[in-house]
Amino acid sequence: MGKLEENSLKRRKKNDLQKIILETVADVGILSVALLAPNVIGALGKLGLMPHRRQGESVSSSASKMVKNGLLKYNGKFYELTERGKEKLRLWRFNNFSLNKPKKWDGKWRVITFDVPDKKRKVRDKIRYLFKLAGLYPLQESLWVYPYDCEDIIALLKTEYGVGKNLLYLIVEELENDRHLRSEFGLV
């Protein structure tokens, strides 16, 4: 294995370990140090991410680094998720979210429009970023289109970011000059 491949594998394992720790803490709310290691180590063993020796050290070291990076907070007995940790976990969960693409397109466009106030600029930018990740196509800055049902992910965004009134989901029968969109989504 080459040096680049080796570094890439180390980075992936580190991210996987961090994700498992964040997921574990998020599932329980707070987690004591005594409970963290066995839960995480068990999950790692099932995924085959780490050798069996020194797993506890790796988990402890990773959790400490996550505290330094502001993803977790440690009060002497418990680890808790910080807002930054919750956001990172949200992004990881969203990255793994896949939109269902039926075999046959129903001929309807899903148009998502949003008008998030300037005081929530960070939220607005995150929504745009997540739309790109999900494969939605930008017609304009705040107007996106997708050919398949994506109502679930829009509801998730409304809930997660508190922008229910600012996000609007439309199902459109016809869209003027949609040839480039059909091409973009391979529907030609």
Phi and psi in degrees as GROMACS dihedral restraints (atoms count N, CA, C in turn):
[ dihedral_restraints ]
;  ai    aj    ak    al  type     phi  dphi    fc
    3     4     5     6     1   -73.4    20    10
    4     5     6     7     1   168.1    20    10
    6     7     8     9     1   -61.8    20    10
    7     8     9    10     1   -43.3    20    10
    9    10    11    12     1   -63.2    20    10
   10    11    12    13     1   -43.3    20    10
   12    13    14    15     1   -63.4    20    10
   13    14    15    16     1   -40.9    20    10
   15    16    17    18     1   -61.9    20    10
   16    17    18    19     1   -45.8    20    10
   18    19    20    21     1   -63.7    20    10
   19    20    21    22     1   -39.9    20    10
   21    22    23    24     1   -63.6    20    10
   22    23    24    25     1   -41.6    20    10
   24    25    26    27     1   -64.5    20    10
   25    26    27    28     1   -42.5    20    10
   27    28    29    30     1   -61.3    20    10
   28    29    30    31     1   -43.7    20    10
   30    31    32    33     1   -62.7    20    10
   31    32    33    34     1   -42.7    20    10
   33    34    35    36     1   -64.6    20    10
   34    35    36    37     1   -42.8    20    10
   36    37    38    39     1   -63.8    20    10
   37    38    39    40     1   -39.7    20    10
   39    40    41    42     1   -63.0    20    10
   40    41    42    43     1   -46.1    20    10
   42    43    44    45     1   -64.1    20    10
   43    44    45    46     1   -39.8    20    10
   45    46    47    48     1   -62.8    20    10
   46    47    48    49     1   -42.3    20    10
   48    49    50    51     1   -63.4    20    10
   49    50    51    52     1   -44.9    20    10
   51    52    53    54     1   -61.5    20    10
   52    53    54    55     1   -41.8    20    10
   54    55    56    57     1   -63.0    20    10
   55    56    57    58     1   -42.7    20    10
   57    58    59    60     1   -63.9    20    10
   58    59    60    61     1   -42.2    20    10
   60    61    62    63     1   -63.5    20    10
   61    62    63    64     1   -47.3    20    10
   63    64    65    66     1   -61.4    20    10
   64    65    66    67     1   -43.3    20    10
   66    67    68    69     1   -60.7    20    10
   67    68    69    70     1   -43.1    20    10
   69    70    71    72     1   -63.1    20    10
   70    71    72    73     1   -47.2    20    10
   72    73    74    75     1   -64.9    20    10
   73    74    75    76     1   -40.3    20    10
   75    76    77    78     1   -65.2    20    10
   76    77    78    79     1   -40.4    20    10
   78    79    80    81     1   -63.7    20    10
   79    80    81    82     1   -36.4    20    10
   81    82    83    84     1   -96.0    20    10
   82    83    84    85     1   -20.9    20    10
   84    85    86    87     1    98.3    20    10
   85    86    87    88     1   -68.6    20    10
   87    88    89    90     1  -129.1    20    10
   88    89    90    91     1   156.4    20    10
   90    91    92    93     1  -142.9    20    10
   91    92    93    94     1   133.5    20    10
   93    94    95    96     1   -80.0    20    10
   94    95    96    97     1   157.4    20    10
   96    97    98    99     1   -59.7    20    10
   97    98    99   100     1   -38.8    20    10
   99   100   101   102     1   -63.7    20    10
  100   101   102   103     1   -33.6    20    10
  102   103   104   105     1   -86.3    20    10
  103   104   105   106     1   -27.7    20    10
  105   106   107   108     1   -62.2    20    10
  106   107   108   109     1   -51.6    20    10
  108   109   110   111     1   -58.5    20    10
  109   110   111   112     1   -50.7    20    10
  111   112   113   114     1   -62.7    20    10
  112   113   114   115     1   -41.6    20    10
  114   115   116   117     1   -63.4    20    10
  115   116   117   118     1   -47.8    20    10
  117   118   119   120     1   -68.2    20    10
  118   119   120   121     1   -42.5    20    10
  120   121   122   123     1   -62.8    20    10
  121   122   123   124     1   -40.0    20    10
  123   124   125   126     1   -61.6    20    10
  124   125   126   127     1   -42.9    20    10
  126   127   128   129     1   -65.2    20    10
  127   128   129   130     1   -40.8    20    10
  129   130   131   132     1   -64.5    20    10
  130   131   132   133     1   -40.6    20    10
  132   133   134   135     1   -61.4    20    10
  133   134   135   136     1   -41.9    20    10
  135   136   137   138     1   -65.0    20    10
  136   137   138   139     1   -34.6    20    10
  138   139   140   141     1   -85.5    20    10
  139   140   141   142     1   -10.5    20    10
  141   142   143   144     1    66.6    20    10
  142   143   144   145     1    34.3    20    10
  144   145   146   147     1   -84.9    20    10
  145   146   147   148     1   -26.0    20    10
  147   148   149   150     1  -137.8    20    10
  148   149   150   151     1   152.5    20    10
  150   151   152   153     1   -66.5    20    10
  151   152   153   154     1   160.7    20    10
  153   154   155   156     1   -73.1    20    10
  154   155   156   157     1   -28.5    20    10
  156   157   158   159     1   -76.1    20    10
  157   158   159   160     1   142.5    20    10
  159   160   161   162     1    65.4    20    10
  160   161   162   163     1    20.2    20    10
  162   163   164   165     1   -64.1    20    10
  163   164   165   166     1   -42.7    20    10
  165   166   167   168     1   -57.9    20    10
  166   167   168   169     1   -41.2    20    10
  168   169   170   171     1   -63.4    20    10
  169   170   171   172     1   -42.7    20    10
  171   172   173   174     1   -63.4    20    10
  172   173   174   175     1   -43.8    20    10
  174   175   176   177     1   -64.1    20    10
  175   176   177   178     1   -46.9    20    10
  177   178   179   180     1   -61.4    20    10
  178   179   180   181     1   -44.4    20    10
  180   181   182   183     1   -63.3    20    10
  181   182   183   184     1   -44.1    20    10
  183   184   185   186     1   -64.4    20    10
  184   185   186   187     1   -42.5    20    10
  186   187   188   189     1   -63.0    20    10
  187   188   189   190     1   -40.4    20    10
  189   190   191   192     1   -62.4    20    10
  190   191   192   193     1   -42.5    20    10
  192   193   194   195     1   -64.5    20    10
  193   194   195   196     1   -36.2    20    10
  195   196   197   198     1   -68.2    20    10
  196   197   198   199     1   -31.2    20    10
  198   199   200   201     1   -66.4    20    10
  199   200   201   202     1   -45.3    20    10
  201   202   203   204     1   -61.7    20    10
  202   203   204   205     1   -34.3    20    10
  204   205   206   207     1   -84.1    20    10
  205   206   207   208     1    -1.4    20    10
  207   208   209   210     1    83.2    20    10
  208   209   210   211     1    13.4    20    10
  210   211   212   213     1   -85.9    20    10
  211   212   213   214     1   -31.2    20    10
  213   214   215   216     1  -127.3    20    10
  214   215   216   217     1   159.5    20    10
  216   217   218   219     1  -127.1    20    10
  217   218   219   220     1   142.4    20    10
  219   220   221   222     1  -122.8    20    10
  220   221   222   223     1   125.3    20    10
  222   223   224   225     1  -106.1    20    10
  223   224   225   226     1    17.1    20    10
  225   226   227   228     1   103.7    20    10
  226   227   228   229     1   -28.2    20    10
  228   229   230   231     1  -125.7    20    10
  229   230   231   232     1   -33.8    20    10
  231   232   233   234     1  -127.2    20    10
  232   233   234   235     1   151.6    20    10
  234   235   236   237     1  -101.1    20    10
  235   236   237   238     1   138.0    20    10
  237   238   239   240     1  -132.0    20    10
  238   239   240   241     1   150.9    20    10
  240   241   242   243     1   -74.0    20    10
  241   242   243   244     1   138.5    20    10
  243   244   245   246     1   -93.2    20    10
  244   245   246   247     1   173.3    20    10
  246   247   248   249     1   -60.5    20    10
  247   248   249   250     1   -39.3    20    10
  249   250   251   252     1   -64.2    20    10
  250   251   252   253     1   -40.0    20    10
  252   253   254   255     1   -64.1    20    10
  253   254   255   256     1   -41.3    20    10
  255   256   257   258     1   -62.3    20    10
  256   257   258   259     1   -40.7    20    10
  258   259   260   261     1   -65.8    20    10
  259   260   261   262     1   -43.7    20    10
  261   262   263   264     1   -62.7    20    10
  262   263   264   265     1   -41.5    20    10
  264   265   266   267     1   -64.0    20    10
  265   266   267   268     1   -41.3    20    10
  267   268   269   270     1   -57.4    20    10
  268   269   270   271     1   -45.9    20    10
  270   271   272   273     1   -63.9    20    10
  271   272   273   274     1   -42.8    20    10
  273   274   275   276     1   -62.0    20    10
  274   275   276   277     1   -42.6    20    10
  276   277   278   279     1   -64.8    20    10
  277   278   279   280     1   -40.3    20    10
  279   280   281   282     1   -68.0    20    10
  280   281   282   283     1   -37.3    20    10
  282   283   284   285     1   -60.5    20    10
  283   284   285   286     1   -32.7    20    10
  285   286   287   288     1   -87.6    20    10
  286   287   288   289     1    -6.8    20    10
  288   289   290   291     1   -75.9    20    10
  289   290   291   292     1   130.9    20    10
  291   292   293   294     1  -120.3    20    10
  292   293   294   295     1   136.5    20    10
  294   295   296   297     1   -83.1    20    10
  295   296   297   298     1   136.2    20    10
  297   298   299   300     1   -72.2    20    10
  298   299   300   301     1   132.5    20    10
  300   301   302   303     1  -116.8    20    10
  301   302   303   304     1   105.8    20    10
  303   304   305   306     1   -65.3    20    10
  304   305   306   307     1   161.0    20    10
  306   307   308   309     1   -63.4    20    10
  307   308   309   310     1   -35.5    20    10
  309   310   311   312     1  -121.8    20    10
  310   311   312   313     1   132.1    20    10
  312   313   314   315     1   -75.4    20    10
  313   314   315   316     1   137.1    20    10
  315   316   317   318     1   -82.4    20    10
  316   317   318   319     1     1.3    20    10
  318   319   320   321     1    81.3    20    10
  319   320   321   322     1     7.3    20    10
  321   322   323   324     1  -111.4    20    10
  322   323   324   325     1   141.5    20    10
  324   325   326   327     1   -96.6    20    10
  325   326   327   328     1   141.2    20    10
  327   328   329   330     1  -102.1    20    10
  328   329   330   331     1   117.9    20    10
  330   331   332   333     1  -111.0    20    10
  331   332   333   334     1   129.0    20    10
  333   334   335   336     1  -117.5    20    10
  334   335   336   337     1   124.5    20    10
  336   337   338   339     1  -121.2    20    10
  337   338   339   340     1   143.1    20    10
  339   340   341   342     1  -143.7    20    10
  340   341   342   343     1   147.0    20    10
  342   343   344   345     1  -135.6    20    10
  343   344   345   346     1    81.4    20    10
  345   346   347   348     1   -89.1    20    10
  346   347   348   349     1   127.8    20    10
  348   349   350   351     1   -57.5    20    10
  349   350   351   352     1   155.9    20    10
  351   352   353   354     1   -61.3    20    10
  352   353   354   355     1   -28.8    20    10
  354   355   356   357     1   -68.5    20    10
  355   356   357   358     1   -14.5    20    10
  357   358   359   360     1  -112.1    20    10
  358   359   360   361     1    41.1    20    10
  360   361   362   363     1   -56.6    20    10
  361   362   363   364     1   -41.2    20    10
  363   364   365   366     1   -61.9    20    10
  364   365   366   367     1   -41.1    20    10
  366   367   368   369     1   -64.1    20    10
  367   368   369   370     1   -43.8    20    10
  369   370   371   372     1   -59.4    20    10
  370   371   372   373     1   -44.4    20    10
  372   373   374   375     1   -66.1    20    10
  373   374   375   376     1   -37.1    20    10
  375   376   377   378     1   -65.5    20    10
  376   377   378   379     1   -41.0    20    10
  378   379   380   381     1   -62.5    20    10
  379   380   381   382     1   -44.0    20    10
  381   382   383   384     1   -59.6    20    10
  382   383   384   385     1   -44.8    20    10
  384   385   386   387     1   -60.8    20    10
  385   386   387   388     1   -44.1    20    10
  387   388   389   390     1   -67.8    20    10
  388   389   390   391     1   -35.9    20    10
  390   391   392   393     1   -61.9    20    10
  391   392   393   394     1   -42.1    20    10
  393   394   395   396     1   -62.6    20    10
  394   395   396   397     1   -44.0    20    10
  396   397   398   399     1   -59.6    20    10
  397   398   399   400     1   -38.7    20    10
  399   400   401   402     1   -76.4    20    10
  400   401   402   403     1   -12.3    20    10
  402   403   404   405     1    94.5    20    10
  403   404   405   406     1    13.6    20    10
  405   406   407   408     1   -73.3    20    10
  406   407   408   409     1   153.2    20    10
  408   409   410   411     1  -106.6    20    10
  409   410   411   412     1   129.6    20    10
  411   412   413   414     1   -82.1    20    10
  412   413   414   415     1   117.3    20    10
  414   415   416   417     1   -81.5    20    10
  415   416   417   418     1   -38.2    20    10
  417   418   419   420     1  -145.7    20    10
  418   419   420   421     1  -178.7    20    10
  420   421   422   423     1   -57.5    20    10
  421   422   423   424     1   -40.7    20    10
  423   424   425   426     1  -116.7    20    10
  424   425   426   427     1    23.7    20    10
  426   427   428   429     1  -135.7    20    10
  427   428   429   430     1   115.2    20    10
  429   430   431   432     1  -123.4    20    10
  430   431   432   433     1   154.9    20    10
  432   433   434   435     1  -135.3    20    10
  433   434   435   436     1   148.5    20    10
  435   436   437   438     1  -150.8    20    10
  436   437   438   439     1   141.0    20    10
  438   439   440   441     1   -83.1    20    10
  439   440   441   442     1    -9.7    20    10
  441   442   443   444     1  -120.4    20    10
  442   443   444   445     1   166.4    20    10
  444   445   446   447     1   -59.2    20    10
  445   446   447   448     1   124.2    20    10
  447   448   449   450     1  -138.1    20    10
  448   449   450   451     1    24.8    20    10
  450   451   452   453     1   -61.0    20    10
  451   452   453   454     1   -35.6    20    10
  453   454   455   456     1   -61.5    20    10
  454   455   456   457     1   -44.2    20    10
  456   457   458   459     1   -71.0    20    10
  457   458   459   460     1   -32.4    20    10
  459   460   461   462     1   -67.0    20    10
  460   461   462   463     1   -42.2    20    10
  462   463   464   465     1   -62.2    20    10
  463   464   465   466     1   -39.1    20    10
  465   466   467   468     1   -62.1    20    10
  466   467   468   469     1   -45.1    20    10
  468   469   470   471     1   -63.7    20    10
  469   470   471   472     1   -42.0    20    10
  471   472   473   474     1   -58.3    20    10
  472   473   474   475     1   -43.5    20    10
  474   475   476   477     1   -71.2    20    10
  475   476   477   478     1   -49.8    20    10
  477   478   479   480     1   -61.7    20    10
  478   479   480   481     1   -40.3    20    10
  480   481   482   483     1  -105.9    20    10
  481   482   483   484     1     0.8    20    10
  483   484   485   486     1    63.2    20    10
  484   485   486   487     1    41.3    20    10
  486   487   488   489     1  -120.7    20    10
  487   488   489   490     1    34.4    20    10
  489   490   491   492     1   -53.9    20    10
  490   491   492   493     1   -41.8    20    10
  492   493   494   495     1   -77.2    20    10
  493   494   495   496     1   -19.3    20    10
  495   496   497   498     1   -94.8    20    10
  496   497   498   499     1   -10.3    20    10
  498   499   500   501     1  -112.6    20    10
  499   500   501   502     1   129.1    20    10
  501   502   503   504     1  -125.4    20    10
  502   503   504   505     1   129.8    20    10
  504   505   506   507     1  -108.4    20    10
  505   506   507   508     1   122.8    20    10
  507   508   509   510     1  -120.8    20    10
  508   509   510   511     1   144.5    20    10
  510   511   512   513     1  -111.8    20    10
  511   512   513   514     1   116.8    20    10
  513   514   515   516     1  -113.2    20    10
  514   515   516   517     1   129.2    20    10
  516   517   518   519     1   -72.6    20    10
  517   518   519   520     1   -41.3    20    10
  519   520   521   522     1  -135.4    20    10
  520   521   522   523     1   147.2    20    10
  522   523   524   525     1  -135.1    20    10
  523   524   525   526     1   123.7    20    10
  525   526   527   528     1   -60.5    20    10
  526   527   528   529     1   137.7    20    10
  528   529   530   531     1    51.1    20    10
  529   530   531   532     1    54.4    20    10
  531   532   533   534     1   -93.0    20    10
  532   533   534   535     1    10.3    20    10
  534   535   536   537     1   -58.5    20    10
  535   536   537   538     1   -43.8    20    10
  537   538   539   540     1   -66.0    20    10
  538   539   540   541     1   -31.3    20    10
  540   541   542   543     1   -71.2    20    10
  541   542   543   544     1   -41.9    20    10
  543   544   545   546     1   -59.6    20    10
  544   545   546   547     1   -41.1    20    10
  546   547   548   549     1   -65.3    20    10
  547   548   549   550     1   -43.9    20    10
  549   550   551   552     1   -58.3    20    10
  550   551   552   553     1   -38.0    20    10
  552   553   554   555     1   -99.3    20    10
  553   554   555   556     1     7.2    20    10
  555   556   557   558     1    68.2    20    10
  556   557   558   559     1    37.3    20    10
  558   559   560   561     1  -105.5    20    10
  559   560   561   562     1    10.1    20    10
